[in-house]
């Protein structure tokens, strides 16, 4: 429990995103399943689906069912991974910008010294 609280204090954005996305994507998955169960899993569902969804499902009703069932989970994991990547890239970008500003400053100083003679 202490480890979880420490991680929440260390990464508050990621912890909030995890809590928020868990609710949103659970709702999305349940609602998608409820809608499709209400209309029934029939071939008319495939014929009335947009072309991009047919191509994602490969024209198969079973693949469409699997895609809709696993879609929210995949988006949830991808968004969580992206926030962790952005968290670590933020520090790297700050360091790169710091070095860039120093290099530009040194370049401008050398150019100024060159014009003075």
C-alpha positions as CSV (number, residue, x, y, z in Angstrom):
1,X,0.0,0.0,0.0
2,X,2.9,2.4,0.8
3,X,4.4,1.7,-2.6
4,X,1.1,2.6,-4.4
5,X,0.8,5.8,-2.4
6,X,4.4,6.7,-3.1
7,X,3.9,6.1,-6.8
8,X,0.7,8.3,-6.7
9,X,2.7,11.1,-5.1
10,X,5.6,10.7,-7.6
11,X,3.4,10.5,-10.7
12,X,0.2,12.4,-9.9
13,X,-0.7,13.0,-13.6
14,X,-0.4,9.3,-14.5
15,X,-2.3,8.2,-11.4
16,X,-5.2,10.6,-12.2
17,X,-5.1,9.5,-15.9
18,X,-5.2,5.8,-14.8
19,X,-8.2,6.4,-12.5
20,X,-10.1,8.5,-15.1
21,X,-9.3,6.3,-18.1
22,X,-10.3,3.1,-16.2
23,X,-13.8,4.5,-15.7
24,X,-14.1,5.9,-19.2
25,X,-12.9,2.8,-21.0
26,X,-14.8,0.4,-18.8
27,X,-18.0,2.5,-19.6
28,X,-17.0,2.5,-23.3
29,X,-16.5,-1.3,-23.4
30,X,-19.8,-2.1,-21.5
31,X,-21.8,0.4,-23.6
32,X,-20.4,-0.9,-26.8
33,X,-21.2,-4.5,-25.9
34,X,-24.7,-3.5,-24.7
35,X,-25.5,-1.7,-28.0
36,X,-24.3,-4.6,-30.1
37,X,-26.1,-7.1,-28.0
38,X,-29.3,-5.1,-28.3
39,X,-29.1,-5.0,-32.1
40,X,-27.8,-8.6,-32.2
41,X,-24.8,-10.0,-33.9
42,X,-25.9,-10.7,-37.4
43,X,-24.5,-10.3,-40.9
44,X,-26.7,-7.2,-41.4
45,X,-24.4,-5.5,-38.8
46,X,-21.5,-6.1,-41.1
47,X,-23.3,-5.0,-44.2
48,X,-24.4,-1.7,-42.6
49,X,-20.9,-1.0,-41.1
50,X,-18.7,1.6,-42.6
51,X,-15.9,0.5,-45.0
52,X,-13.1,1.4,-42.6
53,X,-14.7,-0.8,-39.8
54,X,-15.1,-3.7,-42.3
55,X,-11.5,-3.4,-43.2
56,X,-10.4,-3.4,-39.6
57,X,-12.5,-6.4,-38.9
58,X,-11.4,-8.2,-42.0
59,X,-15.0,-8.7,-43.1
60,X,-15.6,-11.3,-40.4
61,X,-18.3,-10.9,-37.8
62,X,-16.2,-12.7,-35.2
63,X,-13.3,-10.4,-35.8
64,X,-15.6,-7.4,-35.4
65,X,-16.8,-8.7,-32.1
66,X,-13.2,-9.2,-30.9
67,X,-12.2,-5.8,-32.2
68,X,-15.0,-4.0,-30.3
69,X,-14.4,-6.1,-27.2
70,X,-10.7,-5.4,-27.0
71,X,-10.6,-1.9,-28.5
72,X,-11.1,0.1,-25.3
73,X,-8.6,-2.0,-23.4
74,X,-6.0,-1.4,-26.1
75,X,-6.6,2.4,-26.1
76,X,-6.4,2.4,-22.3
77,X,-3.0,0.7,-22.3
78,X,-1.7,2.9,-25.2
79,X,-2.8,6.1,-23.4
80,X,-1.2,5.0,-20.2
81,X,2.1,4.1,-21.9
82,X,2.1,7.4,-23.8
83,X,1.7,9.4,-20.5
84,X,4.6,7.6,-19.0
85,X,6.7,8.2,-22.1
86,X,5.8,11.9,-22.1
87,X,6.7,12.1,-18.4
88,X,10.2,10.9,-19.0
89,X,10.6,12.9,-22.3
90,X,9.7,16.1,-20.5
91,X,12.9,15.8,-18.4
92,X,14.9,15.0,-21.5
93,X,13.4,17.9,-23.5
94,X,14.1,20.3,-20.6
95,X,17.8,19.2,-20.6
96,X,18.1,19.4,-24.4
97,X,16.6,22.9,-24.4
98,X,18.9,23.9,-21.6
99,X,22.0,22.7,-23.5
100,X,20.6,24.3,-26.7
101,X,20.2,27.7,-25.0
102,X,23.8,27.5,-23.6
103,X,25.2,26.6,-27.0
104,X,23.3,29.4,-28.7
105,X,24.5,31.8,-26.0
106,X,28.1,30.7,-26.4
107,X,27.8,31.1,-30.2
108,X,26.4,34.6,-29.9
109,X,29.2,35.5,-27.5
110,X,31.8,34.2,-29.9
111,X,30.2,36.1,-32.8
112,X,30.1,39.3,-30.7
113,X,33.7,38.9,-29.8
114,X,34.6,38.4,-33.4
115,X,32.9,41.6,-34.5
116,X,34.8,43.5,-31.8
117,X,38.1,42.6,-33.2
